[in-house]
Amino acid sequence: MRLKKINFEHLKKARIENAKLRKNIVPAIVLVLLSTLSLVYLIFNVDPDKFWSKPLFFLLVFLDSFFIFTIIFAKKRRGLISAIIICATLLLRLLGQTSFYFPLVLIGVGFVFEVIFTLKNR
């Protein structure tokens, strides 16, 4: 009686993909921690009236939200769209546009961009 050879190639490919995901998540977590700590330091220790504090704040908020949402969504494009929405909302609040509808419109625009890019890549 001859035994049938079992093919384990699909398990090997799945294991390699899992290893790639684990390997790539460690630098991302380090970047999240660095950007979050930098943002916390900026908020608590820098005078907000300085010229460079507001652009640096928006840069750190963008980087922090980009890295966090990239980890959550596992796609850089979705992380980028989410970070842009958050920074645009904060910028509108800084400029005095405090309507409840502005963040909703930005979320809608972000959703439309995500659908367009998803359909374009098919």
Buried (B, 14 or more C-beta within 10 A) or exposed (E): EEEEEEEEEEEEEEEEEEEEEEEEEEEBEEBBEBBBEBBEEBEEEEEEEEEEBEEBBBBBBBBBBBBBBBBEBEBEBBBBBBBBBBBBBBEBEEEEEEEEEBBEBBBEBBEEBBEEEEEEEE
